[in-house]
Amino acid sequence: MLDMHEYVRWINSAKRTLRSAYGDLERGDYNWSSFKAQQSAGMAIKALLRGLGLPSYRHSISRLLVDIKTQGINVPDEIIKCAKTLDKHYIPTRYPDAWSEGMPYEYYTSDDAKLAINYAEKIIAWVEEQWKSLRKELNSGKK
């Protein structure tokens, strides 16, 4: 049985966080934009897991995708690539001591943020496609 309420809560949070990443991009806060893109993709994957009634306590998007695979859901290589790239934005985007010198904002560019947003969009779209397919499969099984 699918938990639509949990899925909607998490996917809507993912989309709102992605909108916030766009705002940071426009302001030139590239490190925060990259971090929020990472967070939005993670929330989207968690939406799928929670919608399936499964726990989702990891911070690594690529590891969350391993959890998705255990449910028999095929995860394309492109989605895994996007996740692994976004995973790299979890710590160094925020913590000054992640870098040997300087501050996180000094290391991120507009291109970094745009790529992170693009990858997050791909993951969110993939999650929505999977959810739609799962719902269709469940509904066709009831008839």
N, C-alpha and C positions, 0 to 999 in steps of 0.2 A: 504494500500500500504506500502510495506517495503522500508526502506531507507538503501540500501546496502552501500552507501558511508559512512554514519555515523557509521554503524555497523563495517565496516572494519577499519575505523580510530580508534575506541575505542578498538576493539579486538586486533589489532596489537599493540596498546599502552600497553594493558594488558600483552601481551606476552613478549614484550621488558622489561617491568618492572619486570616480573618474572625472565627473564634472569639475570637482574641486581641483584635480590635477591639471585640467585645462586652465583654470584660473591662475594657478601657480606658474604655469608655462607663460601665460600672457604677462605676468608681473616680472618674469625673469628669475623666479625662484625654482631653478631647474632641479636642484637636489630634492626639494619637496615634491615637485611634480613627478619625478621618477619614483620616489617613495610611495606616493599615493597611487600611482599606476600599479606598482607592485601590490599594494594593499587591495586595490579594487579587483585585481585578478584573483588574489587569494580568497576574497569574499565570494567571488563568483563560483570558484571551485567548491567552497564550503556550502554555498547554496545548493549545489547539486548533491553533495554528500548528505547534508541535513534533510534535503527533500527526500532522500532515500532512507532517512531514519538512521543514518550512521554518524558516529562521532567525527569531529573535524578539529582537532586541537593542535595540529602542526602549524608552523609558520612558513615552511618551505612549500612553495607552490608545486614544484616538481615532485616532492614527496607526497603531497596530497593527491597528485595524479596517479601515483602508484596505488593509493587507496581506491581510486576510481577504477583502475584496471582490475583490481580484485573482484569487482562487481560485474565483470564481463563486458565492460564498456571499452571499446577501442579508442585509444588516444593517439591521434596522428603525431608523427614525428615533429611536424611544424609546431604543434601546440606544446610539446615537450621542450623544444628549442626556445620558444617564447618564455616558458615558465623558468627555465634555467637562467636565461638572461635576466628576467625580472627578479629572481632570487638574489642576484648580486646587488640589488638595490635596497635590501632589507636593513643592513647595518650601516654601511659607509655613507649613506645619504643623510644620516642623522647625527652621528657621534663624532665629535672633533678628534677623539683619540683613535679613530679608525684609520686615520692618515698620519704619516710620520711628521708632517708639518701642516700648518694652515687649518682651514675650516672646510667642511663638506661643500659649501656653496662654491668654493674656488675650483672644484674638480669636476663639476657638472656643467654641460653645455646644453644649448637649445636642441641640438641633434640628439643628445642622450635622452632628454625628456620626451621629445617627439617619438623616438623609437620605443621608449617604455610605454607611452600612451598607445601607440599602434599595436604593440604586443598585448597590452591589456584588453584592447578592443577585440582583438582576435580571440582571446580566451573567453571573454564574455559572450561573444557571438557563438562560439563553439558550445559553451555551456547551455545557452538558450536553445540551440539546435538539439542537443542531447535531451534536454528536459521535454521539449516538444515531442521528440521521438518516443520517449518513455511514456508520456501521457497518452499518445496515440496507441502505443502497444498495449497499455493497460485498458484503454477504452475498447479496443477491438477484441480483447480477450473476454470482455463482459457480454458481448453480443452473442 
